[in-house]
Amino acid sequence: MALGMRRGTLVTLATVGALVLAGGIGAAVRSDPVPSASYLTDDAGRALILRGFNTASSSKSVPDGMPEFTEVDLDREHTDMGTNFVRFLISWRAVEPSPGQYDDAYLDRVTERVGWFSERGYSVMLDMHQDLYSSAITPSGQSGNGAPPWATYMDGLPVGEHDMWEMYYLDAGVIRAFDNFWNTTGQHPELSDHYANAWKVVAQRFADNPAVVAYDLMNEPYGGTLQGPVFEAGPLTSLYQKTADAIRTVDQDTWVCVAPQAMGTNWGTPSGLGAVDDRRDGDPRIAYCPHIYPLPMDLGGGYVGSSRSAVDITVDAWRDNALSTAAALGDVPIILGEFGLDTTLPGALDYVDRVYSTAAEMGAGVAYWSRDPGSWGPYEKDGTERNLVAALDNPYPRAIAGQPLVLVIESNRLEFSYTPDLSITAPTEIYLPARTFPNGGAVVGADVGRWNPETRILELKRPIDVVDKAVVITPAA
């Protein structure tokens, strides 16, 4: 969701949230969650451990669709935190500004930014972003983003003015715009075709770009008058299938990432999303990309006291339900597409640690919301480093030459185990931050191939057998 830096309160959502926190989801939680058995892989076949940012909210409403983000900004992020992943925001309104007409100049600008990340060894997930459906829901154009005006049908129903942006989701005009998109009204079946074709155009542009590893088909879908499993298993799954089919006509390799509805699942409730049939040659490449924003924090609380206890319940439920959904979708990889908070709140960095630890336990990639400056981000508007930088600058294996089993990350200690794949000739790569591993790492359980103090990348030699390996890395003397 994340319109701007987030995030007001929705009174009507508090009732749902109370049920979540009271344990209403307990019966639907997996009793035996296990880590993901699947990972996105690079061209060498290595499992990718993805850590990075959403880049960026600043792109949502500006005419050129580009974030306030430069190559210099990327170099600083890469040096300060060792990121290797970006969820890069794109929009339907910029791809298809008029029906059936696609903006090559916009795609050129996206391609240029993808090149910045590619040159630095990043993996890129392109995210077709929307909040409140479209900027056309209000005359000012500042309250929503995503769909082009020509695809926004509110049928004359009203949209009010609200201080809290989530309140727009309750306006009749916004609900009708979504209902027309999902064709709940029966009046606009063409809109989903346009959406799928817009993705086809994007995929055709990036099919041969090795940096682009995934397409996130829609940010935080909202069903209008349809909610819950009726929406997720129905129109949402149907759109994902149609879009995936369109993508596969031009791109057989890039992963297709599907997200559940936001309302509820962001707070830890189960998803009713249906499986998508990946009609490609070879094994399916579908991934599951949920978000998490625990309701106590959405309502302005920090990660302390009773709020912390409630958030912990939410995180545990979210983890188990995300693993359950990923299993139901075909044991697919998980990418946490968004999480974040105002890091001036009490206990905020403890919450950040909790979510990253949970993601490591799950085998999930993470894209923090967001790379924009301010209290949610890593830097102030004047470029001053914020507390988030040190919190995110931790060691992690960027790419593992085999099947990951266990991953435990601490600021000055990294432990992981994996089953080697001897067909992979590329090395396992470890990022070791300068602030806690100034002289590199002392390695137990593997042989060091090469240490590059400039890139902070430690390479491990290829094992000689397929016996499970347990590796522990601590700071070198």
Buried (B, 14 or more C-beta within 10 A) or exposed (E): BBBBBBBBBBEEBBEBBEBBBEEBBEEBBBEEBEBBBBBBBBEEBBBBBBBBBBBBBBBBBEEEBBBBBEBEBBEBBBBBBBBBBBBBBBBBBBBBBEEEEBBEEBBEBBBEBBBBBBEBBBBBBBBBBBBBBBBBBBEEEEBBBBBBEBBBBBEEBEBEEBEEBBBBBBBBBBBBBBBBBBBBBEEBEEBBEBBBBBBBBBBBBBBEBEBBBBBBBBBBBBBBEBBBBEBBBBBBBBBBBBBBBBBBEBBBBBBBBBBBBBBBBBBBBBBBBBBBEBEBEEEBBBBBBBBBBBBBBBBEBBBBEEBBEBBBBBBBBBBBBBBBBBBBBBEBBBBBBBBBBBBEBBBBBBBBBBBBBBBBBBBBBBBBBBBBBBBBBBBEEEEEEBBBBBBBBBBBBBBBBBBBBBBEBEBBBBBBBBBBBEEBEBBBBBBBBBEBBEEBBEBEEBEBEEBEEEBBBBBBEBBEEEEEBEBBBBBBE
